[in-house]
């Protein structure tokens, strides 16, 4: 059963979100070039969007879809456990989470985009 409606883009996180947008990873910059301005199936994506106290890399409100790009910092047991907990909480809000390694954005761009398309509920 989904939890109550989450709080999106908390004012207290505004400066932090802005800082993250201004200091994106190269993979985030590349994927944003492919998602912004409704380029993918006319879906609106937001970058560095907060849901409660979590700041997600990309969020598509119409699809309730989060996209996370993971670099090396995510590939240890502690970080994986933290990511898993976060993903479970988001899922409890009815939000689907897709995770990709940063290098996939550069090496397997079409696979990433096809996976995102496949996650759309409203086809």
Secondary structure, DSSP 8 states (H G I E B T S, - for coil): ---S---BS-GGGHHHHHHHHHT--HHHHHHHHHHGGGTTTT---EEEEEETTEEEEEEETTTTEEEEEE-GGGSSHHHHHHHHHHHHHHHHTT-EEEEEEHHHHHH-HHHHHHHHHHH-S--
